[in-house]
Amino acid sequence: MNPKDSNLWRDGKERPHGGPVKSGPGGYRGTAVRAKAAAGQAGARAKAGKSKAAAASAAKRWMQRLAKYGPESAPDGNGSSANSLVDYGEYRLSRRQFWEAAVVGYAAAFCAAYLFYHNLFVSLALGCAGLAAPKLYRKRLLRNRQERLKLQFKEALYSITSSLAAGRSVENAFMSALEDLKLLYPDPRTELILEFQIIRNRLVNSEPLEYALRSLASRARIDDLTQFADVFAACKRSGGDLIEVMKRSSQTIGEKLDIQQEIAVMVAQKRFEARIMMAVPFVFLGFLHMAAPDYMAPLYGGAGYVLLTVVLGVLLVCFRIIFKIMDIRM
């Protein structure tokens, strides 16, 4: 055989590398092709095995979380929780809420500044103060949510106390309280209904009730709920008369929440009057400008701007004092 022919394939093409060629299915070329195909199949099987293992691991974690916290907190397709455990001490505005509050705040600040100065550029600049409205709106929504949670917790305490008086165990009393809350609040997204569903799922998974209550108290950041969880945990550890202590604690916390609600009702009227008092100066200034523009003309030039600035500063200080007076912590 010609040595030069040994560098040719069977079809007559020159080989890229030298070396003898064997014909037939057992040749070097066939062996290399089969080895490459076997390696590809092995790699595919390895990748498929890893994918299956990862999918099985993710499904296992998902089922564990579903069994522990219920369907409300199962993770979504992005790997995050669709309704994760809520921290009631924080509130995140949605994008729509943020922009609505910012636009309304800027418009209100712009109108107030224009009533005082009647200068477009000054009003545009002072209107930026209204961009703090989303922060104030977030605080208001946060407080409203905590007040709702307090009211719902009071109703839950009454239900728990009634169940204990009927002879039910503490765990069964919490179970029945969930059904009573669903009758009182038809909306399934009610805060305490979701929390009691989590407590029920934890009880079903043999988790101690005091752990579930401590978790709720740490996220709710409400003193009454924290005290209730502490009393319950202390009774569990000391082995005292749990049912009697639960009855007394429920009655005491319920009476306290009733008093707070009565105070809030009495203060609500004064808060409404305070809002009217804050709006009156701007309404009066706008009325004078429309009814007697010649009378108001000296204020919009020279020393008049200084006087208007002083008056506006005094009004802002008065508004601050009114807010401090009406901000009653209960």
C-alpha positions as CSV (number, residue, x, y, z in Angstrom):
1,M,0.0,0.0,0.0
2,N,1.3,3.4,-0.9
3,P,2.1,5.4,2.3
4,K,0.5,8.4,0.7
5,D,-2.8,6.5,0.3
6,S,-2.9,5.9,4.0
7,N,-3.7,9.7,4.5
8,L,-6.8,9.4,2.3
9,W,-10.4,8.5,3.4
10,R,-12.2,5.7,1.6
11,D,-13.9,8.3,-0.5
12,G,-10.6,9.7,-1.8
13,K,-10.5,12.9,0.3
14,E,-7.3,13.7,2.2
15,R,-7.4,13.2,5.9
16,P,-6.7,16.3,8.1
17,H,-4.3,14.3,10.2
18,G,-2.0,11.5,9.3
19,G,-2.4,7.9,10.4
20,P,-3.4,4.6,9.0
21,V,-7.0,4.0,8.0
22,K,-8.9,0.8,8.6
23,S,-11.9,0.0,6.5
24,G,-15.1,-1.6,7.8
25,P,-17.3,-0.9,10.7
26,G,-14.4,-1.5,13.1
27,G,-12.2,1.1,11.6
28,Y,-10.8,4.1,13.3
29,R,-13.3,6.5,11.8
30,G,-16.4,4.3,12.9
31,T,-15.0,4.0,16.4
32,A,-14.5,7.7,16.7
33,V,-18.0,8.4,15.5
34,R,-19.5,5.9,17.9
35,A,-17.5,7.2,20.8
36,K,-18.6,10.8,20.1
37,A,-22.3,9.7,19.9
38,A,-22.0,7.7,23.1
39,A,-20.4,10.7,24.9
40,G,-23.3,12.9,23.6
41,Q,-25.9,10.5,24.9
42,A,-24.2,10.2,28.2
43,G,-24.1,14.0,28.6
44,A,-27.8,14.3,27.6
45,R,-28.6,11.6,30.2
46,A,-26.6,13.5,32.8
47,K,-28.3,16.8,32.1
48,A,-31.7,15.1,32.2
49,G,-30.9,13.5,35.5
50,K,-29.8,16.9,36.9
51,S,-32.9,18.6,35.6
52,K,-35.1,15.9,37.1
53,A,-33.3,16.1,40.4
54,A,-33.6,19.9,40.5
55,A,-37.3,19.7,39.6
56,A,-37.9,17.1,42.3
57,S,-36.1,19.2,44.8
58,A,-38.1,22.3,43.9
59,A,-41.4,20.4,44.0
60,K,-40.4,19.0,47.4
61,R,-39.7,22.5,48.8
62,W,-42.9,23.8,47.3
63,M,-45.0,21.0,48.9
64,Q,-43.3,21.5,52.3
65,R,-44.1,25.2,52.2
66,L,-47.6,24.5,51.0
67,A,-48.2,22.0,53.8
68,K,-46.8,24.4,56.4
69,Y,-48.3,27.7,55.5
70,G,-51.2,26.8,53.2
71,P,-52.0,27.7,49.6
72,E,-51.8,31.5,50.3
73,S,-48.0,31.4,50.6
74,A,-47.0,28.9,48.0
75,P,-44.3,30.3,45.7
76,D,-45.2,31.4,42.2
77,G,-43.4,30.8,39.0
78,N,-40.7,33.4,39.7
79,G,-39.6,31.6,42.8
80,S,-41.0,34.2,45.1
81,S,-44.0,33.9,47.3
82,A,-47.3,34.9,45.9
83,N,-48.6,35.9,49.3
84,S,-45.6,35.6,51.7
85,L,-46.0,36.1,55.4
86,V,-46.9,39.7,55.9
87,D,-44.9,42.0,58.1
88,Y,-47.6,44.4,59.4
89,G,-45.0,46.9,60.6
90,E,-44.2,47.7,57.0
91,Y,-46.2,48.7,54.0
92,R,-45.1,48.9,50.4
93,L,-47.1,51.0,48.0
94,S,-47.9,49.6,44.6
95,R,-46.7,51.6,41.6
96,R,-50.2,52.9,41.0
97,Q,-50.7,54.0,44.6
98,F,-47.3,55.7,44.6
99,W,-47.9,57.7,41.4
100,E,-51.5,58.6,42.4
101,A,-50.3,60.0,45.8
102,A,-47.4,61.8,44.2
103,V,-49.6,63.5,41.5
104,V,-52.3,64.5,44.0
105,G,-49.7,65.8,46.5
106,Y,-47.9,67.8,43.8
107,A,-51.2,69.2,42.5
108,A,-52.3,70.3,46.0
109,A,-49.0,71.9,46.8
110,F,-49.0,73.7,43.5
111,C,-52.5,75.1,43.9
112,A,-51.7,76.2,47.5
113,A,-48.6,78.0,46.4
114,Y,-50.3,79.6,43.4
115,L,-53.1,80.9,45.7
116,F,-50.4,82.6,47.8
117,Y,-47.9,83.9,45.2
118,H,-49.7,83.9,41.8
119,N,-46.4,83.1,40.2
120,L,-46.1,80.1,38.0
121,F,-42.4,79.4,38.5
122,V,-42.5,79.8,42.3
123,S,-45.6,77.5,42.4
124,L,-43.9,74.8,40.2
125,A,-40.9,74.9,42.6
126,L,-43.0,74.8,45.8
127,G,-45.1,72.1,44.3
128,C,-42.2,69.7,44.8
129,A,-43.0,69.7,48.5
130,G,-46.1,67.7,47.6
131,L,-43.9,64.8,46.5
132,A,-43.7,63.8,50.2
133,A,-47.4,62.7,49.9
134,P,-46.5,59.0,49.1
135,K,-44.7,58.7,52.4
136,L,-47.6,60.2,54.3
137,Y,-50.0,58.0,52.4
138,R,-48.0,54.9,53.2
139,K,-48.0,55.7,56.9
140,R,-51.8,56.2,56.8
141,L,-52.4,52.9,55.1
142,L,-50.1,51.2,57.5
143,R,-52.0,52.5,60.5
144,N,-55.3,51.7,59.0
145,R,-54.2,48.1,58.4
146,Q,-53.0,47.7,62.0
147,E,-56.3,49.2,63.3
148,R,-58.2,46.7,61.2
149,L,-56.1,43.9,62.6
150,K,-56.8,45.0,66.1
151,L,-60.5,45.0,65.5
152,Q,-60.4,41.6,63.9
153,F,-58.3,40.3,66.8
154,K,-60.9,41.5,69.3
155,E,-63.7,39.6,67.4
156,A,-61.4,36.5,67.3
157,L,-60.9,36.8,71.1
158,Y,-64.6,36.8,71.7
159,S,-65.0,33.7,69.6
160,I,-62.1,31.9,71.3
161,T,-63.5,32.8,74.8
162,S,-67.0,31.4,73.8
163,S,-65.5,28.2,72.5
164,L,-63.4,27.7,75.7
165,A,-66.5,28.3,77.8
166,A,-68.3,25.6,75.8
167,G,-65.6,23.1,76.8
168,R,-63.5,23.0,73.7
169,S,-59.7,22.7,73.8
170,V,-57.5,25.7,72.9
171,E,-56.5,24.3,69.6
172,N,-60.1,23.6,68.6
173,A,-61.1,27.0,69.8
174,F,-58.7,28.6,67.3
175,M,-60.0,26.3,64.6
176,S,-63.6,27.4,65.2
177,A,-62.6,31.1,65.5
178,L,-61.5,30.9,61.8
179,E,-65.0,29.8,60.8
180,D,-66.5,32.6,62.9
181,L,-64.2,35.2,61.3
182,K,-65.3,34.0,57.8
183,L,-68.9,34.8,58.8
184,L,-68.0,38.2,60.1
185,Y,-65.7,39.1,57.2
186,P,-66.8,37.7,53.9
187,D,-63.7,38.9,52.1
188,P,-61.3,36.0,51.9
189,R,-58.3,38.5,51.9
190,T,-59.1,39.7,55.4
191,E,-55.9,39.9,57.3
192,L,-56.7,37.9,60.3
193,I,-58.5,35.2,58.3
194,L,-55.3,34.6,56.3
195,E,-53.3,34.5,59.6
196,F,-55.7,32.0,61.2
197,Q,-55.5,29.8,58.1
198,I,-51.8,29.7,58.6
199,I,-52.2,28.9,62.3
200,R,-54.7,26.1,61.3
201,N,-52.2,24.6,58.8
202,R,-49.4,24.7,61.4
203,L,-51.6,22.9,63.9
204,V,-52.5,20.3,61.3
205,N,-48.7,19.7,60.8
206,S,-48.3,19.2,64.6
207,E,-46.6,22.5,65.2
208,P,-47.2,24.0,68.7
209,L,-49.8,26.7,68.9
210,E,-47.5,29.1,70.9
211,Y,-45.0,29.1,68.0
212,A,-47.7,30.1,65.5
213,L,-48.9,32.9,67.9
214,R,-45.4,34.2,68.5
215,S,-44.8,34.4,64.7
216,L,-48.0,36.3,64.2
217,A,-47.2,38.7,67.2
218,S,-43.7,39.4,65.9
219,R,-45.1,40.3,62.5
220,A,-48.2,42.2,63.7
221,R,-46.2,44.5,66.0
222,I,-49.3,45.1,68.2
223,D,-48.9,45.2,71.9
224,D,-52.1,43.4,72.8
225,L,-51.3,40.5,70.4
226,T,-47.8,40.3,71.8
227,Q,-49.0,40.2,75.4
228,F,-51.5,37.6,74.5
229,A,-48.9,35.4,72.9
230,D,-46.5,35.8,75.9
231,V,-49.3,34.9,78.4
232,F,-50.3,31.9,76.3
233,A,-46.6,30.6,76.0
234,A,-46.0,31.2,79.8
235,C,-49.1,29.1,80.7
236,K,-48.1,26.4,78.3
237,R,-44.6,26.1,79.9
238,S,-45.8,26.5,83.5
239,G,-48.7,24.1,83.2
240,G,-51.2,26.5,84.8
241,D,-55.0,26.7,84.2
242,L,-54.7,27.6,80.5
243,I,-58.4,27.9,79.9
244,E,-59.0,30.2,82.8
245,V,-56.0,32.4,81.9
246,M,-57.1,32.5,78.3
247,K,-60.6,33.7,79.4
248,R,-59.2,36.4,81.6
249,S,-56.7,37.6,79.1
250,S,-59.3,37.6,76.3
251,Q,-61.7,39.6,78.5
252,T,-59.0,42.2,79.5
253,I,-57.7,42.7,76.0
254,G,-61.2,42.9,74.6
255,E,-62.2,45.6,77.1
256,K,-59.0,47.6,76.3
257,L,-59.7,47.4,72.6
258,D,-63.3,48.6,73.2
259,I,-62.0,51.6,75.1
260,Q,-59.6,52.4,72.4
261,Q,-62.3,52.2,69.8
262,E,-64.5,54.6,71.8
263,I,-61.6,57.1,72.0
264,A,-61.0,56.8,68.3
265,V,-64.7,57.6,67.6
266,M,-64.6,60.7,69.8
267,V,-61.4,61.9,68.2
268,A,-62.7,61.3,64.6
269,Q,-65.0,64.4,64.8
270,K,-62.1,66.6,65.9
271,R,-59.9,65.3,63.2
272,F,-62.5,66.2,60.6
273,E,-62.8,69.7,62.1
274,A,-59.1,70.1,61.9
275,R,-59.0,69.3,58.2
276,I,-61.7,71.9,57.6
277,M,-59.7,74.5,59.6
278,M,-56.6,73.7,57.5
279,A,-58.6,74.2,54.2
280,V,-60.3,77.5,55.2
281,P,-57.4,79.9,54.8
282,F,-56.8,78.7,51.2
283,V,-60.5,78.9,50.3
284,F,-60.8,82.3,51.8
285,L,-57.7,83.6,50.0
286,G,-59.1,82.2,46.7
287,F,-62.5,83.8,47.3
288,L,-60.9,87.2,48.0
289,H,-58.8,87.0,44.9
290,M,-61.9,86.3,42.7
291,A,-64.2,88.8,44.5
292,A,-61.8,91.7,45.0
293,P,-58.7,91.4,42.9
294,D,-57.8,95.1,43.3
295,Y,-57.9,94.6,47.1
296,M,-55.4,91.7,46.9
297,A,-53.1,93.3,44.2
298,P,-50.7,94.9,46.7
299,L,-49.8,91.5,48.1
300,Y,-48.4,90.3,44.8
301,G,-45.5,92.6,44.6
302,G,-42.6,93.9,46.6
303,A,-43.0,93.5,50.4
304,G,-46.3,91.6,49.8
305,Y,-44.4,88.4,48.9
306,V,-42.5,88.6,52.2
307,L,-45.7,89.0,54.1
308,L,-47.3,86.0,52.2
309,T,-44.2,83.9,52.9
310,V,-44.5,84.7,56.7
311,V,-48.2,83.9,56.7
312,L,-47.6,80.6,54.8
313,G,-44.8,79.6,57.3
314,V,-47.1,80.3,60.3
315,L,-49.9,78.2,58.7
316,L,-47.5,75.3,58.2
317,V,-46.4,75.5,61.8
318,C,-50.1,75.6,62.9
319,F,-50.8,72.5,60.7
320,R,-47.9,70.7,62.3
321,I,-49.2,71.5,65.8
322,I,-52.7,70.3,64.8
323,F,-51.4,67.0,63.5
324,K,-49.4,66.5,66.7
325,I,-52.4,67.2,68.9
326,M,-54.7,64.8,66.9
327,D,-52.1,62.1,66.7
328,I,-53.2,60.1,69.8
329,R,-51.3,56.9,70.3
330,M,-53.5,54.2,71.7
